[in-house]
Amino acid sequence: MPRLRPFYEVPLSSWKLLDNCGSRGAARREHRLNGRARAAEPVRRWLLNELVESYRFPADWLGTRILLTNHARTETPGTDFSGIAVLLAGGQPFLLLSAQAPGHAAAAESVLRAAMLDSYAAGLGLSSDGSEAGTVFLRRRFDTAKCDYVADIEVYGGYQASGQTSTLFGHAEGTDDTTGEALAPITDRIGNLFFEVHSYIRDIDGLHADEALDELCKLLYAKLYDEETAPSGVGIRLHRRLYGTAEEMAAAARLLYRESSSGASADGGEHGDRPQGVFSSPMRLSSPALANAVEALQRFSLMRSDVDVKGRAFQRVLGPAMRSGMGQYFTPEPVIRFIVDVVDPQLGEIILDPFCGSGHFLSQCLEHVRSHASGLSAEEIQGFAFRRLHGIEKSDRMVRVAMTDMRLHGDGHSNLRCTDSLLDFLNYPGLEPESYDVILTNPPFGSLMTAEALARLASFELAKGKKTVPLEILGLERCLQFLRPGGRLAIVMPDSMLTNRGTRYVREWLRLRAKLRAIVSLPIETFCPFGANIKTSIMFLRRWERGEEHSADYPVALLKVDSVGYDSSGRPSGASELPDAVIQLRAFFLQEGW
């Protein structure tokens, strides 16, 4: 039941609170109100009193963080809000109260719904006409333009006093849940942290696994920003100790996320395809889900956590979410590590994945260079992470995943672009053909590009005279366009491109533009756990240098891998043959060169 005292029990003497909540005095305020709003004024006085007396909101907030408002966007033109807004310290409302004259409960609720939907962060509201039957409590659903009825709003301070923080992860050594000081790094002992937060999000809001992953990425991005920008001696903003209600904390998290997204890209912010745009999508989490997720993370420092531990923790979420709904973007980790180990990217090379999906080729390149960083300074590694790793991905959701993953791996997210990698180069400000030393990629395959689809893309030699072209063939040509002469390419392709009579023209075209160095045949179960039942191989090539003789007489390494360490369902199946294949190919390149 609502904690509101009956309207008639509120003493008139307490209504003086209204005068403390405005800036120009009651007489001037009364003059501005129309007839209906003036009739609602006693109800608003009553709600204001109850907010302080019954719900325990601080009286010293009156006039600063508890303000009267007579305007809101409504579905009914000319309807005054005649309400109260309770603000965060930064000035944005997190709680709204709507008052209407007695007998106008429906109008109060309608105005409240419109005001809540017009707010970026407010997720809880109360509307009343002064009667018990005409008083309702609403919680906003941020994934839709709807509100749900709830039993009551929160008593201020009860959230802090309850001490109800997450107990899923135990107590981390060196943390203080009261002050938030000495945040602990994530360790392997609590390596399920992100998975459990993902479960909160998924279960409380009923989201699909890939949708919950998207919201987790937004929250982790905001938390990283919170830790990076926290003033010395002040501490982070995403912590329960700062807020008197869960709703207040959830609203603060939404605003912090919006603040973090405004600076998501370290460079090139003038271009619409730069990554800050992908975090312009607001958080969709309900306040309960968001508050629970923040509580679970608040005792830990992402910045102080070991890169490998953070990466493994994120993988525990990413793998299942990919398999459940985003498999078309997923390249198995063993295959990624194999390709990166064979190509052996170096500190001074510029690397691109034009179909980067979750960005794992790029983050693995960063790990590879870091693990071989003997004699390299931290500044050199950081320079590689920020300036040498580039990715292109059409899905904004996947760019969010890639940016989050790369930040957890030590950054490198700044050069991710959210755009179609098959457009004319005029669409890519600052991105030129023949600019990359290494390209590692797994382009999407299995889709036929029709004449209508081809009409919106760049002009491709392999599409001339064709009514339809497999998408992976266009991807192959685009990779060669991006690659500088002498640059190295590793690309996953369906076996049909290597063997079918209908793709012979592709092989002839490729022979004139690149030197094939190795083909590694993968078992059919490689992509089965991720929704692709197709036989594939990895091609390793080097683009011919300008003026280099296109000889057809040179050795090519051919390897067949029968086990990648798991079966068609993703269960472990014994030792993988990929590590031995790395040794054989590295020996081949050492002897024959690229």
Secondary structure, DSSP 8 states (H G I E B T S, - for coil): ------GGGS-GGGGGHHHHH-SS-HHHHHHH--HHHHHHHHHHHHHHHHHHHTS---GGGBTTTEEEE-----SSTT----EEEEE-TTS-EEEEEEE--TT-HHHHHHHHHHHHHHSSS--EEEEESSSSTT-EEEEEETTTTEEEEES----TTHHHHHT----TT---TT--TTT--S-EE--GGGTTHHHHHHHHHHHHHT--HHHHHHHHHHHHHHHHHHHHH--TTT--SS-GGG-SSHHHHHHHHHHHHHHHHTT--SS-TTSTTSGGGGG-S-----HHHHHHHHHHHTTEESTTS-HHHHHHHHHHHHHHHHHHH-GGG---HHHHHHHHHHH---TT--EEETT-TT-HHHHHHHHHHHHT-TT--HHHHHHHHHHTEEEEES-HHHHHHHHHHHHHTT--GGGEEES-TTS-GGGSTT--SS-EEEEEE----S-EE-HHHHTTS---GGGTT-S-EEHHHHHHHHHHHHEEEEEEEEEEEEHHHHH-GGGHHHHHHHHTTEEEEEEEE--GGGSGGGT----EEEEEEEE--TT----S----EEEE----SB-TTS-B-S--SHHHHHHHHHHHHHHH--
